[in-house]
Every structure is written in structure tokens, then in C-alpha cells.
Amino acid sequence: MRHLLDTVNLSREDAIRILDVAETMGDVAGREVKKLPALRGRTVVNLFFEDSTRTRISFEAAAKRLSADVINFSAKGSSVSKGESLKDTAQTLQAMGADAVVIRHPASGAAQRLARTDWIDAAVVNAGDGTHAHPTQALLDALTLRRELAARDGVSPTGRGLDGARVVIVGDVVHSRVARSDVWLMHRLGARVTLVAPPTLLPVGVESWPCDVELDLDRALAAGPDAVMMLRVQAERMQSSFFPSVAEYSRRWGLDAPRLAVLPPQSIVMHPGPMNRGLEISAAAADSPRSRVLAQVANGVSVRMAVLYLVLSGANTPEGA
Ligand code: NCD
């Protein structure tokens, strides 16, 4: 695997391979010394043009657990705010010897742009580009769900997809790169995905995505999904009013305590974070025993270790794991 840019072009086989390597990497987190020598001497640059807490820290922890050298580059306070272009920044990183660049950028397509030019030789990992894609988030969501399904069936998660699983993704789909990446990945892994959103928050052309679309959250929950993923209402990407009021939004599309109570006992609740408590998700749901929000964060480090390892080594099994 040379780059990881989106999940639309990720085969089922490659996705399962990443998840399987992530399972191995996850074992390292349980050890006293949480470090493998696999990427010693390699340099990973975190190039963040957009605010981020958990994704940046997660990539940093992943690279460090593999013994890589990590450079964090945040566009605020850098020459980017003086007008330096993506090309100049990339060429600077190339000259410094970056082996992998993890990029988050407000423009959809920025990661592709970096990977498909001759500005740099480094492997490019997309950490979220505009409203387009966020492949490592989708992979950590799939890892979280796959573990859950395997534990329920009393089998090993390794080598499996998400065949037969039913996933409901709710909320601000139009602004969500997470929803896009999840739909494609989960579909490819054999899950059936239903998107639930107000009509104003559904993207144009959603009919051609490999999923079902439903406007009524209660109807989607009554079908007894294996996982309900709530999306953050992305106020910073909204120039106009997409719904009448906060109260109206949470009444119709929020996961509150009564809706939580309707779910079958084995259904789990997920959220990519950061959560707007009281808007798309109630505290009761976020903190309930069904919530896998913190498992998602922990699995994020394993998935990013697997991705960095695979793009930088090209090998099948991690050394020293
Ligand atoms: C997501 C993102 O940035 O796309 N968050 C994340 O990666 N932790 C989702 C969001 O911001 O709502």
C-alpha cells in the first residue's frame, strides 16, 4: 500500500489486512513497554491545516509506538499563514526527508493533490480533507464494530469483514467526511448501512451511495441495528441555517434516553468525536454502557499504527509484534 487517501478505492482484502494488522498492534497497547522498533529511523510528519485534537494526537502516538521520528506541523503560526502554498510546504518537507506525511486540510482533495504530484516521494495518509474523506476514522469504526460482533459470536475478529451487520449513521451527513468514508468501507466489508438525516443535511447524489436513506430516526432504530453512529453537527461548516433550532434538531435526530431504551441490548453507540452533548447525543447515551466512544479512540491508535506500518514497510506482518 503506497498511500491511504480514501475508502472508495480500498479493496475488501486490503481493508481486512489493515484491520488484522491493527489487531496485532492493539496487543502492544496492553504491554508495559508500548513500543515496537518497526519504523526506527523513519520520519513521519503530521501536517495539520485544520484544528484537531484526537486525530493529531492519535497519529503522533501511533508513530511513536512504532519508534518513528515525529514532526508536528500545524498551519497556524507557520509560514502557511503568511501565504505559503501547499506545494512549497510539501517541497520543504521533502527536503527535510519526510518518509510519510499525514495531512489534514480544509479543502476536499488536498491529500490526493499531495500524493499525485511529484512534489514529494513520501507516503501520504489522509487524516481528513474537507467534506471528502477520513479513511482512518472509518477503519477504526470498522475495527470497533468487528471486535464487537466477534466477541458476541465468540470467534476471533481476525480475517473477517462485517458481513450481515446493520449500521445506522445519523445526523450531519452533508458535512461529514466520516460518513462518506464509513459508508464505502462498511459496504465493502459486507455491512448494510442506513443514513438518517434531515433532508437539508443529506448530500446531493446520496441516492448513488451504497446505502439506504431514511428520514425518520425512530423507524431506523426500531429495525434493531447492531451499531448507531451519531455524527457531530458541524456548525463551523454551516453558513446558513440547516435546521429550525437546536431543540428541534435534538428532538427529531438526537439520541436521547428514550431512543436509547428502544435499542436491542446488543446494539452499540458510536461517535467520532468531538461530541456536542445535548445536541446530537445526550449525556445518557454518551456515557451509557453501550457507548464505544472511548474504545473508538483506543482503536484509532491501533489502526494508525497499522496504516503507517503498511505504507512505510510494504510488508505483510509487523516486525517485533
Ligand atoms: C471528525 C472529523 O474531523 O472529521 N472528527 C475526528 O476526526 N475526530 C468528525 C468531526 O469533526 O465531527
Boltz pocket constraint, residues with backbone or C-beta under 6 A from the ligand:
constraints:
  - pocket:
      binder: B
      contacts: [[A, 51], [A, 54], [A, 55], [A, 127], [A, 128], [A, 134], [A, 137], [A, 177], [A, 178], [A, 231], [A, 232], [A, 234], [A, 272], [A, 273], [A, 274]]
      max_distance: 6.0
